[in-house]
Amino acid sequence: MSEQSAAPRKAIVATGEMKRLMSDHFLSLDQAKKEGRPKVAWCTSVGPAELLHSLGFLVYYPENHGALLGATRMATDFIPVANAIGYSPDICSYLTADVGAYLKGQTPLTNAYGLATIPKADVLVYNTNQCRDVQDWFAFYAREWNVPLVGVHTHRNIKSVKEHHITDLATQIKQMVPTLEEVSGNKFDVDRLRETVRLSLECTKLWRQVLECGAAKPAPFTFFDATILMAPAVVLRGLPEAVEFYKRLLQELQERIEQGVAAVQGERHRLYWEGMPIWGKLRNLSDLFSSLHTNIVASTYCNSWIFDAFDPKEPFESMARAYTELFIVRDESYKEAYIRDWARTFAIDGIIFHDAKTCPNNSNSRYGMPQRMSEGLNLPTLVINGDLNDLRCYSEEQAKTNIEAFIEQLDERR
């Protein structure tokens, strides 16, 4: 297939506001470390951030930093530094890139926001709902800085979430409170927690509505847009700024739908992306799919910040449920049903599975799922080998050839 140049796209205006919000987020963290107040808590991206905000912490998400290392293509230089002190090249490349960058004393936050370093944690809070690597990642910094490390150990490979799962996790979250009170210097206030959970619920409802705009034909945005626009749902969840941002973004996308504005000109095929982004190749892949008149309109990854279970009336229990209902925590049968429902709702023509070398927990192509999904939905599937951050695991030429052949297959099916 001969590649055509990608057609010019109408920019999403809200992206500019998002960049300002992210700048304010990082600058506030930097200022807090200079002044010593408020305290800074590190949190995994799907951890109990609501509890931290309610106790007055500023919250920093190192996975966001890991993605920035990948997107700026700095990660591949830093991963060997972490490997040299014993961290395997086979473990999470967010972890190895972040630790390597710390050891080298460098960060993409310098060029982006003028920050000399990442903000040092006063406490580190993890949730193993994504993987065990986050615990080991945070343990490195706990040893390095001699600060408290607390966490939640989530049940894995769950078919359906049961009450004993919720009771266990809610208890674990409650047990964090004394340590967090001591570090923050603030007393726990359940009403503040309820308000934070309410804001997270409002944010997640709006983010779901944003993603559901992808069901429109033509779709007003792409998966590659969503990986950027999801930032406030990750790092500002539980704060009013995130709610206001998604209200404006949703309004803009709805206007684009009414006006028939297409993110991909001449949209011919609609795909689902399963797995992690390839952060260092977002622009290249976005341009490639646009040139092929193909839009990736839905994904599992961007849906990871939809938390329908939040309930201000039961803050601890609803946090436990929200963070256990995640796709990544569930068994194969649940995952297949989930993808099937989204594929039908979004009128998907094919599914791309990204097998990320260092992220087995977010790679669902290794146990026959693509074959089962293809048979069950009568849809073509394609597996791309790569990684979230380590570009040594990704062959751009091979991926391009495979994607073009896949689109030709879709053309033949039309």
N, C-alpha and C positions, 0 to 999 in steps of 0.2 A: 504494500500500500504506500503510495507516495504521500509524504507528510505535507500538509498545507500549513501556512502560517496561522497562528491563533488570531481570531478577530479581536479588535479592540473591545474592551469591556467597560461598562458604566460602573464607576467605583461606588462602593457602599459608603455613604457619607458617614454613618455611625462609626466607621473604623477610626476616624480621626479622634472622636470623643473617647473611644476605647484606649487609644494610645495615651491620651492625657490622663485617664484614670490609672493606667498602669504606671505612668510616671509618678503620679501623686502617691501611689501605693509604695513604690520603692524608695522614694525620697522621704516618706514618713518613717519607714523602717530605718533608714540611715540616720535621720535626725534623732530618733529614739535611742539609738546606740550611742550617739554622741552625748546626749543629755542624761542617759541612764534611766529614763522613764518615757513612756510606759515600757514594761518588760516585753521582750520578744519571745514568742513561742514558735518553734518550728512544728509544722503539722504535715502529715502525708495528705495528698490531694483529696483522698476520700476518708479523711479522719474526722474526729469530733471537733471541728472548728467552731461550732456554735458554742460549746462549753468554754472554749478559750476566749472568744469574743466577749462572752457574758462576764468573764472575770477581768476584763480590761486589757488583755494582751493585744499587741499587734501580732499578726500571724503571717509567717513566711512559709512558702511552699517550695522546698528544694526540687520537687519534680518539675515545677515551672522553670526553675533555673536549668535543670537538665535538658528540657525542651529547647530553651534558648541556646544552650551550648550546641545542640544538634542543628538548630535552624541557622545558626551563624557559622556552622561547619568548623567550630573550634574543637568539638568533642574528640575527633579522631587523634588530635595532637595530645590530648590529656589522658586518654584511656591508658596508654602504655605506662604513664607515670604511676597510676594506681596498680597496674599489673606488677610493676617492679617492687611494690611493697607487699605483694601476696594476694591481691584481689584478682581472681581468675578472669581471663578475657571472655569466658562463657557466661558470666553473671550480668545482671542488668547494666547496660551501658549508660543509663542515667547515673547510677551509682558511681561507676568507674570514671566517667567523664567529670562528675562533680567533685569527687575526691581528688582526682588528678589536678583539676583546676585549682582547688584549694591549696594543694601541696606546691603548685607552681606560683601561687599568689596572683592568679589572673581570673577575670570574670568578664562576660559580655555586658554586664551591668555598667562597666566603666564607659564604654563607647555609647551605650544607649541612654544612660541616666547620670553619668558622672560619678558613680559610686566607686570608691577605691577597692572595696571588698564586699563580700556577702555579709549580711548582718549576723553577728554572733548570737547564738541562741542562749536564752536564760533557762529554757527547758525544752526538751524534745518529746513530741507526742506522735506516736505512730498507730496505724491500724493495719493488721496483716491481711485485710480483705483482698488486697491486690497480690501480695506475694510475701515471702519471708525476707526478701532482699531489703525492703524498706526498714525492717528492724535492724538488720546488720549495718545498713547505711547510717541510720541515726546513732547506732552504737559507736561508730567510728568517731563522730563528733562529741558524743558524751564522754568518751575517753580523752579526746583531744582537749576539751575545754573543762572537764570535770564538772559537768552540769547534770541535773536529774534527767533520767530517761524513763518515760512511762508509756504504756501502750495497751491496745486492745487486740486480743487474739481471736480472730473470727473463724467460725466454722467454714469448711470448704466443701466443694462438690455437693452442694445442697440441691435436692430436687424441688422441695417446697419448704418455705421458712416456717418453722414451728415455734410454739410459745417458749419451749425450753431454750431455743436459740436466743430469743429476745431477752428472756430473763437473765441468761448468762451474760450477754453483752451489755445490757443496761447496768448490771451490777459492776462489771468491769469499768464502765465509764464513771459510775458514781465513786468508785474507789480512787479515781484520780483526783478528786476534789481537794482533799487535804494537802497534797503536794502542790497543786496549782494555786491554792490559796496562799500557801507559804511563799512560793516564788513570786507571785503577783503582788502580794501585800494587800489583797482585797478579799473580803468575805464573799462567799457564794450567795447569790440572790436568785431564787428560782424564777422570780418575775422577769428579771433581765434575761435569763435563759429562755423563757417562753417567748419573749419579744424577738430574740435572735433567731429562734427556730421559726417563728412566724415570717420573718424576713427571708429566711432561707427557703421556706415553702413558696412564698410569693415569687422569689427569684427562679426557682426550679419550674414553676408553672409557666412562667414567661419563656424560659429557655426551651421548654417542650414545645410551646406554640411557635417559637422561632424555627426550631428544627422541622416542625410539621409543615412549615411553608414550603419545604422541599417537595411536598407531594403535588404542588401546582405544576401545570404544564403550560409553558416552560417553567422550570424552576428558577427562582429569583437569585439563588446563590448556590455555591458548590460546597462539597466536603472540605475543600482547601480553605475556603472562606471561613467555614465553621470552626476549623481547628484554631483559627486566630480569634474569632469572635467569642469563643467559649471562655477566654481568659478571665473575664469578670466573674463568671459562674464558678470558676476554680478558686481564684484568690480573693474575691470580694463577697463570697457567699456569706450571708448573715448580716450584711451591711446594706443600708438604704441606697447607696450609690449603685450597687448592682441592679437593684429593682428598677431604678429610674433609667438606667442605661438600656435594659432590655425592653422597657416600655417603648422607648424611642426607636430602638432597632426593629421591634416588631411592627410598629407603625410604618416605618420605611419599607420593610419587606412587603407588607400588605399593599402599599401603594404601588410597588413594583409589579406585584401580581395583577392588580387592577389595570395597570398600564401595559401589561404584557411584556415587561422588560425581562429578557432572558440573560441568565448568567453566562450561558454558552450559546452563542449565536447558531441558529439552525439546529438546535438540540434534536438529535436523532436517536440516541440511545441513553438509557438511564441505568446507572449502576449502583450497587451497594458495596461499601468498603468494610471489610471485616478485619479488625486488627489495628495495631498501632500505626500512626503516620510514619513516613520516612522523612524526618524533620529537615534534613539537609537537602532534600529534593522536592520540597513542596512546590516551588515555582516551576521547576522543570516538568513535573508531572501534571500540574495544572495546565500549563501551556500545551503539553502533548495531548491531553484529553480534549481540550478546547479545539485544537486543530483537527481532531477526529470527530468533532460535533457530538461529543459524548460528555455527559454530566454525571458525576458521582453525587447523587442527591440525598443519600442517607448512609449512616455508618453506625456501627456499634460503639466506636470510641467516643464520638461526640455525645452519644446518649448517656455516657457514664455519669453525667452530672444532672440527670433527671431523678429526683428523689420525691416521688409522690407520697411517701409514707410519713413525711414530717407532720407533726401534730403538736401545736403549742400547749394543748391540754395535757399531753403526756410527753414532755420533752425528752427524758432519758430513754423511754421505751421506743418512741418514734425515731430517735436518732439511731438506736440499735437496729430497728427494723429497716430504716432507709439504707443504712450502710451494710446490711446483710442481703438485701434484695438485688444487689448489683449483679449484672450479667456475669462478671468474671468469677463470682463466688459459686455460681450454679452448675448443675450437672449438664451433660451433653444433651439430654432430651429437652431440658428447659431452653438451652441456648438455641437449639434447632427450631423450636416452636417460636421463639422470639424473633429470630431472623426471618422465618417464614411469614410472620404477621407483618413485619415492616416491609418485606419485599412485595407483598400483595398490596399494602396500603399505598406504597410509593410507585407502583407500576414498574417494578424493576425488570430489566432485560437480562441482567447477568450479575454475578457476584465475584468480586476480587478478594481473595484471602491474602493478607500479608503475613508471611511466616518470618517473624522477627527473630533473628538468631539468638539474641540475648534476652528475649522476653517470652519464654514458653507459656507463661500464665495468660498472656494476651495474644497467643498464636493458636488458632483453633483449626489448623489445617493438617495436624499431625496424626489424627486418629480417625481418618475417613470421613470427616464432616463434609468436605466439598463434594465428594461423590454422593453421599446421602442427600445433600441439599439439591444437587443437580437432578437426581432421580425423582425426588419428592416434589420439586417445583417445576421440573422440565425446563430448567434454566442452565445455560452454560456457566461454568466457574473457571477461574484462573487463579493459580497460586504464584505469587511473586516472592522470591527469596530476597531478604534484605535485613534491615535492622532499624530500630528507632533512631540510633545515634551513630553507630559504628559503620561508616560508609565503606570500610574495607570488606564488609559482608554483602555489598550491593553492587551488581553489575548494571550500570545504566544502559549499556547497549543491549544486553540480554533482555532486560525488563522492557525496553522500548520495542524490541522485536516481538516479544511475547504479547505485549499489549496490542500492537498493530494487528497481529494475527488473530487475536481474540475479537477485536472490533470487526475484522473481516468476517469472522464466524457469525457475529451478530447481524451483519449486513446480509449474509446469505439466508438467515432465518426470517428476515422481514418479508 
